[in-house]
Amino acid sequence: MTTAVDAAEQHTLAGDLEAAARIGAVDGGGISRFAWTPELVEVTQRVAAELERLGLAVETDAAGNMIGRWPAPPGPAVMAASHLDTVPRGGPLDGVLGVLGAVEAVRILRREGFEPKRPIWIGSFMDEEGSRFGTALFGSRAFCGDDVSAALDARDPDGICVRDAMRAQGFDPARIGDAERVDDVGAYVELHIEQGPVLDSRGERLGVVEAICGVLGYRVVVHGEANHAGTTPSELRRDALVGASRIVLALRERAASRPDLSATVGRIRALPGATNVIPGRCEFTVDLRAATADAFAGARAWFADMVSAVVADEALEATVECDYAVPPTPMAPQVIEAFEAAALAEGIEPVRMASGAGHDAMNVGRRAPAGMIFVPSRGGISHSPQEWTATEDCELGARVLASTLRRLAS
Amino acid sequence: MTTAVDAAEQHTLAGDLEAAARIGAVDGGGISRFAWTPELVEVTQRVAAELERLGLAVETDAAGNMIGRWPAPPGPAVMAASHLDTVPRGGPLDGVLGVLGAVEAVRILRREGFEPKRPIWIGSFMDEEGSRFGTALFGSRAFCGDDVSAALDARDPDGICVRDAMRAQGFDPARIGDAERVDDVGAYVELHIEQGPVLDSRGERLGVVEAICGVLGYRVVVHGEANHAGTTPSELRRDALVGASRIVLALRERAASRPDLSATVGRIRALPGATNVIPGRCEFTVDLRAATADAFAGARAWFADMVSAVVADEALEATVECDYAVPPTPMAPQVIEAFEAAALAEGIEPVRMASGAGHDAMNVGRRAPAGMIFVPSRGGISHSPQEWTATEDCELGARVLASTLRRLAS
């Protein structure tokens, strides 16, 4: 153990984050580290080397997930993980703080001379962001035994498919099923930046996630009648954009009246798209998120009714396609409580909140007791080179993670 | 005169319309006859030949406008005109009915043995639609002495400019000023399809235009803040599309409450345009039309105030650029009255209405007493192969035009 304790003295969380941010740094700002690329391999190997110095046995599974195991008596593992890949020109903390914070937690526990009674796993999931192939949460899905065979055929902008990208790095796509290890996990914890403005705007330092919001993704087409902008009187218009605008505002009003719901229309197009033609067709997307199963089901039913009512009132028609409907993932009460006790021991009163963004914990949380903590994102900014969290907040997150691992693995 | 009267027996309006519709007919439907193309030359020459058979002296001016002059004692001319060019895949009546209806009117007057006391001019203006070069109303602008020099440099999708297209047909762009002849016009009349649904939906057969609406064209950009759709709570959102949607609905409400105003948002785009990102920017166009000078000025002031109020209320900002502001063109009372008397003589009670669409009469009407009549567009459809007007309504329009020419040229 002496070697591992010495190793714990050589690295700091801030230093590790800085070193990681140089790998995949892009001219002009930001970091690009995508699935199955040399940059992601390099940063992952760096973390693996540090875990090995700390005395963990590191392996990479069939899906490219790196897992370091702290030797301990057998039993359900306590796993702390996140991801090391980024969005294009991403920031220095999204995902990587969760992995390097877990590494820092191991250093803290090593310094304390902690000896786990159950295995502690420190992990980095392959391809959380899906930036290269559109195959988000690939590694944690494989880890949970989800069928990722469709994702294997996805192609990047150069036409390379996941299957070939895996083979080029010595992985065998046919063995992807071997990555399923979730049944060995007794508790899962993840530290992440909030990626939203709630903690920062309220001056809070730590959030404990109660649930990861479910997401409903719709493509809506409102059908009206294209007509001459000058010659068609108001009472004879069937303007698809007018209907769409009413739907945008109804969504906003509904979300504003409920803290457990968010609604966003991010893309919109009116057709034929001429300045002097009444839109006969309007296409737009809807992103609806809800933190509880009730709110999720309620939002789904309300949305369908609301669209029908608006288009009927405007003598329009609409087609609504649901692209995805991922229900909310509640976090496990025992993990939430362990986080809260750990935070209080650090003198911090944490805030319970929902995660509006998706995370690997969403997949693991469907199969094992899981929890997440958030540290504040300055200005709520993420997926951007401007993404930032104060060093002392990152360190607080790592200390709470260490304390939680100690509680769960004692 | 015998020859001309005989010629009058050889053609019919329906036959002429049918023959014209074959020139520039496009595979798959519709008619494409653009400025300075062989198709437009061919149909124009066909009309010129018929006017010559009817005893008119035909010439083409420096801007490509074809004018047939009925010999008469000197004096301010009574001119009936419209255009023979079309939009891409346009219908068989927009513009061409006004020219061939005027030719039919000459045949009617010839059959009656009418001898004008003032010159009667039958005209076809070059490039009313602007389909090829984006240079709408080119011929009538040149006829009215407007500066069209900027239009001469406009290019079609193949990179050919108006100047070169003119030269290729033996026209001298340097002599474009010679086309100004509006001062010789004592009255201008134009028969056109309504291009809107008012007459058809009310079962009316003839509209007399009181004014051609003024048009305000705006490009609006609403500035908000792009943010994560999942992690940004309602109260911290500055959603540019929400602001734009309120503006769309405010425009609709205003136009619905005033018969003298129409408002259309035809193009809209939210940026960055991702399903899971709150729009930080929304760009859209606004087309506002008003029939009277008061309504035009009122709409302009109201629009600026309304946009300011909405964006202030939403903590957004907006930039509004006015691309064009063409005031309404009132039609001349004496021409309106001549049309009405002519219609009543045909046993038809005409409807007074505004023209929401622009026409060559808009340019001529600023310099000479002008008027227009509309016949019903089936379903209000125009700029489409489905554009249609019953033959008896076209013939009624031509008879009213003939009777009006007789009244004005007696």
Chai-1 contact restraints between the chains, C-beta under 6 A:
chainA,res_idxA,chainB,res_idxB,connection_type,confidence,min_distance_angstrom,max_distance_angstrom,comment,restraint_id
A,Q195,B,H228,contact,1.0,0.0,6.0,A-B,restraint_1
A,Q195,B,T231,contact,1.0,0.0,6.0,A-B,restraint_2
A,G196,B,T231,contact,1.0,0.0,6.0,A-B,restraint_3
A,G196,B,T232,contact,1.0,0.0,6.0,A-B,restraint_4
A,P197,B,L236,contact,1.0,0.0,6.0,A-B,restraint_5
A,H228,B,Q195,contact,1.0,0.0,6.0,A-B,restraint_6
A,A229,B,T264,contact,1.0,0.0,6.0,A-B,restraint_7
A,A229,B,D287,contact,1.0,0.0,6.0,A-B,restraint_8
A,G230,B,R289,contact,1.0,0.0,6.0,A-B,restraint_9
A,G230,B,G356,contact,1.0,0.0,6.0,A-B,restraint_10
A,G230,B,A357,contact,1.0,0.0,6.0,A-B,restraint_11
A,T231,B,Q195,contact,1.0,0.0,6.0,A-B,restraint_12
A,T231,B,G196,contact,1.0,0.0,6.0,A-B,restraint_13
A,T231,B,G356,contact,1.0,0.0,6.0,A-B,restraint_14
A,T231,B,A357,contact,1.0,0.0,6.0,A-B,restraint_15
A,T232,B,G196,contact,1.0,0.0,6.0,A-B,restraint_16
A,S234,B,A255,contact,1.0,0.0,6.0,A-B,restraint_17
A,S234,B,A256,contact,1.0,0.0,6.0,A-B,restraint_18
A,L236,B,P197,contact,1.0,0.0,6.0,A-B,restraint_19
A,L241,B,V265,contact,1.0,0.0,6.0,A-B,restraint_20
A,V242,B,R252,contact,1.0,0.0,6.0,A-B,restraint_21
A,S245,B,S245,contact,1.0,0.0,6.0,A-B,restraint_22
A,S245,B,V248,contact,1.0,0.0,6.0,A-B,restraint_23
A,S245,B,L249,contact,1.0,0.0,6.0,A-B,restraint_24
A,V248,B,S245,contact,1.0,0.0,6.0,A-B,restraint_25
A,L249,B,S245,contact,1.0,0.0,6.0,A-B,restraint_26
A,R252,B,V242,contact,1.0,0.0,6.0,A-B,restraint_27
A,A255,B,S234,contact,1.0,0.0,6.0,A-B,restraint_28
A,A256,B,S234,contact,1.0,0.0,6.0,A-B,restraint_29
A,T264,B,A229,contact,1.0,0.0,6.0,A-B,restraint_30
A,T264,B,I278,contact,1.0,0.0,6.0,A-B,restraint_31
A,V265,B,L241,contact,1.0,0.0,6.0,A-B,restraint_32
A,G266,B,A274,contact,1.0,0.0,6.0,A-B,restraint_33
A,G266,B,T275,contact,1.0,0.0,6.0,A-B,restraint_34
A,G266,B,V277,contact,1.0,0.0,6.0,A-B,restraint_35
A,R267,B,G273,contact,1.0,0.0,6.0,A-B,restraint_36
A,I268,B,I268,contact,1.0,0.0,6.0,A-B,restraint_37
A,I268,B,A270,contact,1.0,0.0,6.0,A-B,restraint_38
A,A270,B,I268,contact,1.0,0.0,6.0,A-B,restraint_39
A,G273,B,R267,contact,1.0,0.0,6.0,A-B,restraint_40
A,A274,B,G266,contact,1.0,0.0,6.0,A-B,restraint_41
A,T275,B,G266,contact,1.0,0.0,6.0,A-B,restraint_42
A,T275,B,T285,contact,1.0,0.0,6.0,A-B,restraint_43
A,T275,B,D287,contact,1.0,0.0,6.0,A-B,restraint_44
A,N276,B,D287,contact,1.0,0.0,6.0,A-B,restraint_45
A,V277,B,G266,contact,1.0,0.0,6.0,A-B,restraint_46
A,I278,B,T264,contact,1.0,0.0,6.0,A-B,restraint_47
A,T285,B,T275,contact,1.0,0.0,6.0,A-B,restraint_48
A,D287,B,A229,contact,1.0,0.0,6.0,A-B,restraint_49
A,D287,B,T275,contact,1.0,0.0,6.0,A-B,restraint_50
A,D287,B,N276,contact,1.0,0.0,6.0,A-B,restraint_51
A,R289,B,G230,contact,1.0,0.0,6.0,A-B,restraint_52
A,G356,B,G230,contact,1.0,0.0,6.0,A-B,restraint_53
A,G356,B,T231,contact,1.0,0.0,6.0,A-B,restraint_54
A,A357,B,G230,contact,1.0,0.0,6.0,A-B,restraint_55
A,A357,B,T231,contact,1.0,0.0,6.0,A-B,restraint_56
